[in-house]
């Protein structure tokens, strides 16, 4: 502020007036007290004011204390509040910036486990587990006692950026057939064993929303096994189809909120550890839970022609149930899944193995050069200049440009094999379909691939498909071992960089394709492929010429050769121009009865 005062040519009295007006309440009191003592000498008073402000608010100890207080007062949050994670990332960035400037020596405390662990305790459990894996990996790779605070800050900021990405924000859309659990009050644990009757007025039930003015407290302890507390219908909760159709976590949450036994789902008088009911799951023959708590989707179809309001969601409507085994691999609601040659590897510059990063590599022997996305160049901070090149795909020929990257090594996850990569050309036209990445679940559901399921890495949510290796590095395409099956089943290959699975991995082929992973979708009349749909109202005229004038560029460019016109019929020469077109000619008529007309 003193620099601004000098630029405005303010005298000490005017500068003191500004400080008194715009400072906070506590700092303003400092200014007033010092100014009242040095009324006759404003310059000295101004100097003492700045010294007092620097001592009270600008010393390293005061700044460190203020930053640590903000960090300690930051609340703990859950996965449902990604905005809090972004605010924490901003605070940690501020701390890391102040720490890197060196004038706050007390912030070096953040480089220790005592400084970071209190921050980690504020994170959701999933992020705590993820940081445990990331921090341990950093210690093993860099041989340090604990990851630096800057690495932890980058981890939090990266997670905040991903979880606040609007492209992946899931906003639940209400549906007419959606079912929600009623917010029943949690009965007191001490009162669960007390048998008492509570009478309530009978009210209507909205089956679609599972809401009612009555709650589970209106039931006797034994009524849960006879009458459904959700639909108020005479069927037990353990046989309620609406309850069974919900995800397992929501079913458990409902039982916990209402104090119902997790094992038999039929009583509120005991807990699962004290349940002595002999039971057996009808879906997996397990003796630890009933069918109502079996994980996974229900065995019946999701659509029912009977109105749920008529039967409370329990009616047996006409039609047979359909079970799709494809959901075990493809997940519910997705199209059929097909895997390709994609490997998870470690990539790092040759001189810096400590910068190794997990990325997915696409192996394509139809490409004559190896490519990399722009994110790869940004990840390893490769600047360079853009050089032009020609890209030829099914969609046509494209003139573009990009950076080049050399000197990188791809290493298998087990560390047994590493390959020197060729020059990588920057290109963002690579396929980027993560559903094509092979996973252990894919191999586990096919009998001839079960033996290699443990050798396929699990899906890494942080790794991206950034590199495509073509024929300029043949070593990675050579098959060292193979697993075959039936003609229509997928097959597996062991390459130098790991196992891959190729082919359609659906179990029941119950999905219809919604997208086509190819650039060539239609062919125009001129034979050129195009991503656009051709116009259906197109009118095309084709001309046919005799063999002697077929190579002419236009009808008017044909030489006036009489021999040519002798060979052409009237249909091809009716619009032909000749040198006698402007001359007057005699009319000709066929001869009749030996007379002619001229």
ChimeraX attribute file (.defattr): number of C-alpha atoms within 10 A of each C-alpha:
attribute: neighborCount
match mode: 1-to-1
recipient: residues
	/A:1	9
	/A:2	10
	/A:3	8
	/A:4	10
	/A:5	14
	/A:6	12
	/A:7	9
	/A:8	10
	/A:9	11
	/A:10	14
	/A:11	13
	/A:12	18
	/A:13	16
	/A:14	13
	/A:15	21
	/A:16	19
	/A:17	13
	/A:18	14
	/A:19	18
	/A:20	18
	/A:21	11
	/A:22	10
	/A:23	12
	/A:24	10
	/A:25	10
	/A:26	8
	/A:27	17
	/A:28	16
	/A:29	13
	/A:30	16
	/A:31	22
	/A:32	16
	/A:33	12
	/A:34	18
	/A:35	23
	/A:36	11
	/A:37	11
	/A:38	14
	/A:39	12
	/A:40	10
	/A:41	12
	/A:42	20
	/A:43	17
	/A:44	14
	/A:45	23
	/A:46	21
	/A:47	12
	/A:48	17
	/A:49	22
	/A:50	13
	/A:51	12
	/A:52	16
	/A:53	15
	/A:54	12
	/A:55	13
	/A:56	14
	/A:57	13
	/A:58	12
	/A:59	13
	/A:60	16
	/A:61	15
	/A:62	14
	/A:63	16
	/A:64	17
	/A:65	13
	/A:66	13
	/A:67	17
	/A:68	14
	/A:69	11
	/A:70	11
	/A:71	16
	/A:72	12
	/A:73	8
	/A:74	15
	/A:75	12
	/A:76	13
	/A:77	16
	/A:78	14
	/A:79	14
	/A:80	9
	/A:81	12
	/A:82	18
	/A:83	15
	/A:84	18
	/A:85	24
	/A:86	20
	/A:87	14
	/A:88	22
	/A:89	22
	/A:90	16
	/A:91	17
	/A:92	22
	/A:93	18
	/A:94	13
	/A:95	21
	/A:96	20
	/A:97	12
	/A:98	17
	/A:99	20
	/A:100	13
	/A:101	9
	/A:102	11
	/A:103	11
	/A:104	17
	/A:105	14
	/A:106	14
	/A:107	21
	/A:108	15
	/A:109	13
	/A:110	19
	/A:111	17
	/A:112	14
	/A:113	15
	/A:114	10
	/A:115	14
	/A:116	18
	/A:117	12
	/A:118	12
	/A:119	18
	/A:120	19
	/A:121	13
	/A:122	18
	/A:123	21
	/A:124	16
	/A:125	14
	/A:126	11
	/A:127	18
	/A:128	16
	/A:129	13
	/A:130	11
	/A:131	17
	/A:132	13
	/A:133	11
	/A:134	15
	/A:135	18
	/A:136	14
	/A:137	13
	/A:138	18
	/A:139	14
	/A:140	11
	/A:141	13
	/A:142	12
	/A:143	10
	/A:144	11
	/A:145	13
	/A:146	16
	/A:147	20
	/A:148	18
	/A:149	23
	/A:150	18
	/A:151	15
	/A:152	21
	/A:153	20
	/A:154	15
	/A:155	17
	/A:156	22
	/A:157	20
	/A:158	13
	/A:159	17
	/A:160	20
	/A:161	15
	/A:162	15
	/A:163	19
	/A:164	15
	/A:165	11
	/A:166	9
	/A:167	8
	/A:168	9
	/A:169	10
	/A:170	7
	/A:171	6
	/A:172	6
	/A:173	6
	/A:174	8
	/A:175	8
	/A:176	7
	/A:177	11
	/A:178	12
	/A:179	18
	/A:180	16
	/A:181	16
	/A:182	18
	/A:183	13
	/A:184	16
	/A:185	12
	/A:186	13
	/A:187	15
	/A:188	10
	/A:189	11
	/A:190	7
	/A:191	10
	/A:192	16
	/A:193	12
	/A:194	11
	/A:195	12
	/A:196	13
	/A:197	11
	/A:198	9
	/A:199	10
	/A:200	12
	/A:201	7
	/A:202	10
	/A:203	10
	/A:204	11
	/A:205	18
	/A:206	15
	/A:207	22
	/A:208	19
	/A:209	16
	/A:210	20
	/A:211	19
	/A:212	19
	/A:213	12
	/A:214	20
	/A:215	17
	/A:216	22
	/A:217	18
	/A:218	15
	/A:219	20
	/A:220	16
	/A:221	21
	/A:222	13
	/A:223	18
	/A:224	22
	/A:225	19
	/A:226	15
	/A:227	18
	/A:228	22
	/A:229	25
	/A:230	26
	/A:231	26
	/A:232	19
	/A:233	17
	/A:234	14
	/A:235	18
	/A:236	18
	/A:237	25
	/A:238	20
	/A:239	16
	/A:240	20
	/A:241	17
	/A:242	20
	/A:243	24
	/A:244	21
	/A:245	18
	/A:246	20
	/A:247	15
	/A:248	17
	/A:249	10
	/A:250	13
	/A:251	17
	/A:252	15
	/A:253	12
	/A:254	17
	/A:255	15
	/A:256	14
	/A:257	15
	/A:258	19
	/A:259	22
	/A:260	23
	/A:261	20
	/A:262	22
	/A:263	23
	/A:264	24
	/A:265	22
	/A:266	22
	/A:267	22
	/A:268	24
	/A:269	19
	/A:270	17
	/A:271	17
	/A:272	16
	/A:273	9
	/A:274	10
	/A:275	14
	/A:276	11
	/A:277	10
	/A:278	11
	/A:279	15
	/A:280	15
	/A:281	15
	/A:282	13
	/A:283	13
	/A:284	12
	/A:285	12
	/A:286	13
	/A:287	12
	/A:288	15
	/A:289	20
	/A:290	22
	/A:291	19
	/A:292	25
	/A:293	22
	/A:294	18
	/A:295	13
	/A:296	13
	/A:297	17
	/A:298	17
	/A:299	13
	/A:300	14
	/A:301	14
	/A:302	11
	/A:303	11
	/A:304	17
	/A:305	10
	/A:306	15
	/A:307	12
	/A:308	16
	/A:309	14
	/A:310	10
	/A:311	14
	/A:312	24
	/A:313	19
	/A:314	19
	/A:315	15
	/A:316	11
	/A:317	13
	/A:318	9
	/A:319	10
	/A:320	10
	/A:321	13
	/A:322	11
	/A:323	15
	/A:324	16
	/A:325	15
	/A:326	21
	/A:327	20
	/A:328	16
	/A:329	19
	/A:330	20
	/A:331	12
	/A:332	13
	/A:333	9
	/A:334	15
	/A:335	19
	/A:336	23
	/A:337	21
	/A:338	18
	/A:339	22
	/A:340	20
	/A:341	21
	/A:342	24
	/A:343	25
	/A:344	28
	/A:345	24
	/A:346	23
	/A:347	25
	/A:348	19
	/A:349	19
	/A:350	16
	/A:351	10
	/A:352	10
	/A:353	14
	/A:354	12
	/A:355	14
	/A:356	18
	/A:357	16
	/A:358	19
	/A:359	20
	/A:360	22
	/A:361	24
	/A:362	24
	/A:363	21
	/A:364	18
	/A:365	17
	/A:366	9
	/A:367	15
	/A:368	12
	/A:369	17
	/A:370	23
	/A:371	25
	/A:372	26
	/A:373	21
	/A:374	17
	/A:375	15
	/A:376	19
	/A:377	19
	/A:378	10
	/A:379	9
	/A:380	14
	/A:381	9
	/A:382	14
	/A:383	11
	/A:384	11
	/A:385	10
	/A:386	13
	/A:387	12
	/A:388	11
	/A:389	12
	/A:390	10
	/A:391	14
	/A:392	11
	/A:393	13
	/A:394	13
	/A:395	17
	/A:396	13
	/A:397	10
	/A:398	11
	/A:399	9
	/A:400	13
	/A:401	16
	/A:402	18
	/A:403	19
	/A:404	19
	/A:405	20
	/A:406	14
	/A:407	13
	/A:408	19
	/A:409	20
	/A:410	25
	/A:411	22
	/A:412	19
	/A:413	16
	/A:414	12
	/A:415	11
	/A:416	9
	/A:417	12
	/A:418	18
	/A:419	16
	/A:420	16
	/A:421	20
	/A:422	18
	/A:423	17
	/A:424	23
	/A:425	24
	/A:426	24
	/A:427	20
	/A:428	14
	/A:429	12
	/A:430	14
	/A:431	14
	/A:432	14
	/A:433	11
	/A:434	14
	/A:435	16
	/A:436	19
	/A:437	26
	/A:438	28
	/A:439	21
	/A:440	18
	/A:441	17
	/A:442	24
	/A:443	25
	/A:444	16
	/A:445	16
	/A:446	18
	/A:447	9
	/A:448	17
	/A:449	19
	/A:450	15
	/A:451	12
	/A:452	17
	/A:453	19
	/A:454	13
	/A:455	16
	/A:456	19
	/A:457	16
	/A:458	14
	/A:459	16
	/A:460	13
	/A:461	7
	/A:462	9
	/A:463	14
	/A:464	17
	/A:465	23
	/A:466	22
	/A:467	25
	/A:468	23
	/A:469	24
	/A:470	20
	/A:471	16
	/A:472	15
	/A:473	19
	/A:474	10
	/A:475	13
	/A:476	21
	/A:477	19
	/A:478	12
	/A:479	13
	/A:480	11
	/A:481	11
	/A:482	13
	/A:483	14
	/A:484	12
	/A:485	13
	/A:486	8
	/A:487	7
	/A:488	9
	/A:489	15
	/A:490	23
	/A:491	22
	/A:492	23
	/A:493	20
	/A:494	18
	/A:495	19
	/A:496	20
	/A:497	25
	/A:498	22
	/A:499	23
	/A:500	25
	/A:501	28
	/A:502	18
	/A:503	17
	/A:504	17
	/A:505	25
	/A:506	24
	/A:507	19
	/A:508	13
	/A:509	14
	/A:510	14
	/A:511	17
	/A:512	9
	/A:513	10
	/A:514	9
	/A:515	8
	/A:516	8
	/A:517	10
	/A:518	10
	/A:519	15
	/A:520	16
	/A:521	14
	/A:522	15
	/A:523	15
	/A:524	13
	/A:525	10
	/A:526	6
	/A:527	8
	/A:528	12
	/A:529	17
	/A:530	16
	/A:531	15
	/A:532	11
	/A:533	10
	/A:534	12
	/A:535	8
	/A:536	6
	/A:537	6
	/A:538	7
	/A:539	6
	/A:540	6
	/A:541	4
	/A:542	4
	/A:543	6
	/A:544	8
	/A:545	14
	/A:546	12
	/A:547	10
	/A:548	13
	/A:549	16
	/A:550	13
	/A:551	10
	/A:552	12
	/A:553	9
	/A:554	9
	/A:555	15
	/A:556	12
	/A:557	10
	/A:558	16
	/A:559	12
	/A:560	13
	/A:561	9
	/A:562	9
	/A:563	9
	/A:564	15
	/A:565	15
	/A:566	10
	/A:567	12
	/A:568	16
	/A:569	10
	/A:570	11
	/A:571	8
	/A:572	14
	/A:573	15
	/A:574	9
	/A:575	10
	/A:576	13
	/A:577	14
	/A:578	13
	/A:579	7
	/A:580	8
	/A:581	9
	/A:582	7
	/A:583	7
	/A:584	7
	/A:585	8
	/A:586	8
	/A:587	7
	/A:588	9
	/A:589	9
	/A:590	7
	/A:591	9
	/A:592	8
	/A:593	5
	/A:594	5
	/A:595	7
	/A:596	10
	/A:597	10
	/A:598	6
